Amino acid sequence: MFQTLYSYFWWERLWLPANLTWADLEDRDGRVYAKASDLYITLPLAFLFLVVRHLFETYVATPLAGLLNVKEKVRLKATPSAVLEKFYAATSKHPKQADVEMLSKKSGCTVRQVERWFRRRRNQDRPSLLKKFREASWRFTFYLIAFIAGMAVIVDKPWFYDLREVWKGYPIQSMLPSQYWYYMIELSFYWSLLFSIASDVKRKDFKEQIIHHVATIILISFSWFANYIRAGTLIMALHDSSDYLLESAKMFNYAGWRNTCNNIFIVFAAVFIITRLVILPFWIMHCTVFYPLDLYPAFFGYYFFNFMMVVLQSLHIFWAYLIIRMAQKFITGKVVEDERSDREETDNSEDEEEVAKNGPLSNGHPVLNNNHRKTD
């Protein structure tokens, strides 16, 4: 049964145009072609990326955070309570009013104290500013290096300037060593992002992030299987062109460099919109949808590849909407918070009165101003 499924999966009509077989893509005469088995290396490389990331965040990002004076906001700790902790862990982190009243009776606390306890408990679970800075530093470093490397791989190629060259001779297009490593590194990195997404900072677009990572992995893998390598390198470089700008804006935001953050974010928004909403759909997708039909009839792989491109483009439109909303707030001078972020909650005025009367709280932590601008 496994052999039957394997045969159906690798049926030439799913992956290649009519009248072509896998035999046409076997290495010969010094010409090397992409093979599915090449991608096995990306899984161990993904775990290597996780190790490198840990070392980078520990020995590079953390000292950098200290140099940039990235300061943690001191959080008020929730008073230990077995009743409230059990409800928080097993039932809900956001109790309804009826639950609050029930918990008030069980715990012996007032309703207001129960509400305050849940606010502080939720804040304790939120990622620290240092964790956010370290993650942004790692992604900034990778995206910047990947963009520079990607441009070095494609800038001297004829299909970088003439998109019809993407399909010239397809699929009998030999693979270059630079293309091989560009693919392996990019795919390995996205595998590492998928593996670490559960432990990374969670945002409101968590589900969209998972869809994006999965769609990207499928697109990169499929384009390798079907020898869409020329189109794939263009698409990867286009995506990397704006990502490092966003991560650098986050880093400066966490460091408190508001003006620098705002300026970089405006540049990022412009680059994102131009690359993802103009170049990608009207140049790259036009290239993948229309130009191949001049050479061969549409086949399953053609439809599948372009369907995944549509999925990515839909996510780009969703994120562009959030980015434009944030950019408008920057331009108008309003306080900005990342539309995707899980914002930290502040205690009510009763806490402020308590601090004013009694000074530092019993846990020894003073109240700090939470009026920060956030981009993440």
Phi, psi and omega in degrees: 000317180299319180296324179294314178298320179298318180295318179294319182298319183262021176299129186304327184291342176280329190251331188236156175297167181301150176070013176239146180230172178297335179297332179291344182250023175276144182299133177197153177053036178079002179264130183247136182241157179294142178229147180301324182296341178298331187280352178301328183292342185291333180290309174297327177295326178297318178291327175296321176301319180297321178293313179299320179299315180300315180295319179297313182294328182283313190256351178239304185293320182294311175299324178297320177300321177295320179295325180273003176063041176288115186250139176281143171277126179288126184257142176286131183271144176287137178296133180305130179208113183297322182294311182290323180295320179297316179295319181298317184281324188259334187247295184198144175274347180234080183293146176283170184300320179296322178293322179298316180294321178296316180293329178298318180291319183290323186268346182079012178261161174284164178301317181296322179293324177294315179299318180295320180300315181292323177299312182292324180293320177295320179297326179297328181277347182286147183295149181283162178297323179295319178298317178297317181296317181297317179297315180297322179297317180296313182293321177302313182298314181294311184298322180294312179296318181296321180294315179297315179295319180297317178295322178296328181287324190249344190294335181263008182267145181298330182284351174289331183255333180229105186293342176293337178291343178302325186253004181295117180079003182301142000265010180279071179236116183288156184262140177266151178303323179296322177293321180302308184290327177298315179295312184299318183290316180297313181295319178298319180296317180290329172299316181296323177296321179292320180293329186260001188296330181290330181262349179283170178301125181269135178239176183293338179262035182303314181295319179296325178296317178297315179300318181298312182297316180295314179298320180295316179298317179296316180297314181297315181295313182296317181297332176287313180302315186270006179064034173274040191293321181297314177295321182297319180294323178296316183293317180295316180296323179296320179291321181291342187295336182247339187297321182292334177292318179297315182294323178292324176298320178298316181301314180291329177294315180296330179279353179086011178273076190299312183296317178298316178301312181299316182294317179294323181295321178297318177297316178302313181301318180295314181294319180300312183295318181294316184281318187271332183252352179239295184296313183299306182286322189267347175245299186292309180293327174299321179294318183279339182269316189259317186297321180299331183291345175285345185250327183203158177294153179298143177225178187302315181300323178298313181292319183295314181300314182287332174295316178294328175296322178294321177301313178298318181295325177296319176295322178298320179296318178300312181290326179297323177299314179294319181295317180296319177300318179292319181298323178298321180291323176299312184295322181276356176081014179279158176294132186247136170232146179301126181299340183265351190278153175265093191292148180283142182268146178253151176288161183278182186296336180297324178294320182296322178294322181296319180291319180300324182278318191254357182076212181302147181287173186296336179277001175087002182257126176284160177279130177252153178296128180259014184276068180256146168278141181231143167243004175204000000 
